[in-house]
Amino acid sequence: MNKRLIGKWYKEDMGETINIFDEMPLRMKMSFSSSGYYNFEPNCVYEKDGYLCYEINDEYYRMVYHVQYVNGELEGFYTQHGKTTPIKYMKLDDMPEDAPYKYVPTEIYVPNTDKTRFEILNTTGAKNMVAAMNLFWVETFLKY
């Protein structure tokens, strides 16, 4: 592996940070500040055709990255769902950071409220939704 790849790299899109270690077998950690996943290891890391390659996500959402050292930066591309997207990382430090995995959600999906569950469900909108769902099931049942 090209020793110039070792270190901490950053890409602004999705707040992506990668840490590449001087180890065999090849090892690295990634973070996405946009999703709150920090310091996780890719599914696999390998070298192919002059690129450092790494893969993340399950089969359907799989992203396959190919990067190489070009003029002080990491350049390359990733492929997901058959689409190739160019990427470029800038170097933050020559020393990679080997921190433990953590998940820190960036978005609160359920807003805080002082209302009880009964109060929330007892609104006009909720009542209309329940009535519509009941009507759907009655109509579906009558068809068969």
N, C-alpha and C positions, 0 to 999 in steps of 0.2 A: 504494500500500500504506500502511496505517496505520503511521506511524512508531513508535507505541508497541509494535509487535510486535518491533522490532529488539532483539536481546539474547540472553541465555542463559536457557533455561527448563528446568524439571525436573518430572518426574512420577515418584512413587515406584514405581508399578506397573511392573515390569520394569526399574527403574533407568534410565528413559528421559530423556535430555537432548537438547534441540534448540537449535541456534544459528541465529538468523535474521539475515541480513546486509542492510544497506542498499544493495542493488545491483539493477541491471536488466541482464539478465533476473534474475528472482527467484532467490535462492540461499540454501540452508540446509544444515546438516550435522546428523546425528543420531548418537546413541550409545545402546547398550543394555548396561549393565553386567551384566545378567542373562545375556546370551549371549556377551559378550566382543567385540562389534563396536563400534568407536569411530570417530567422525568420518567417517561415510560420507554421501554425498549421495543423497537420494531419487531415484527414477526420473524424477520431474518435480515441479515446483512451479508453482502458478498461483493466480489469484484467481477466485472464482466465488460469486456471490450474497452478497457481503459477508464471505466466508470466505477465509482463506489455506488452500489445499488442497495436499496433497502425497501421493505414492504411493510405496510400497515393495514389494519382493518381486516374484517372477515372477507369471504370470497366475493360477495356482491358489491361491497363498498371498497374493495381492495385498491390501494394506491401503490404503484410501483415507481420509486424514485431512481433517477440516474443522475449523479453529480460528479464533476471533476474540477480540479483546481485550474483556474484561468485568470491570469493577471491579478493575483491577490484575492480573488473571490471564488466562491463555489458556484458553478453554473451548470445547468442541465435542464432536466424536464421530469415531470411525473405523468403517468398515464392512469386514468380512471374512467371506467365505462367506455373504453375505446377512444377517449379524447386525450390528446397530448397537450400539456400546458408547460410553457417555459418557466424556469425558476432561477433565482439568483440570490445567494446568501452573502452577507458581508461578515467579516471576521470580527468578533468582539474580544476574543482573548486566545492566547496560545495554549492555555491550560483549560481542558474540558472540566465541567462541573459534574461531579458524581453524587448528586443528591437523591434521596429516596423518592419513590413515586408518591404523588399526592393528587387529589381531586378537589378543586376549589371552584364550585359553580360560579359562573359569571352573571347569571340571570336568575332572578326569582320568578318561578313559573306560577306560583299561587300567591297572590298578594296577601299581606297580613290584614286581618279584619277583626273588629270587636264583635261582629254579629255571630250568633250561634248558627249551627247547621240548619236548624229548623227555620230560623229567620231568613236565611238565604234561600232555602227551598220553598218558602211560603210567599215568594214574590210573584207578581203577575206573569213575568216572563217564564219562570220555572213552571207555573201552573199551565200555561199555554203549551209549553214543550211536552209536558206529561200528557195533556189532552191530545196533542197531535200524535204522540207515540201510541196512545191507546187506540186512536182512530185508525192508524196504520195497521195495527195488529188485527183489529176487527175486520177491516176491509180485506186484508190478506187472508184471514180465516174464511171469510164468506166466499172468496174466489175458489176455494178448494173444498 
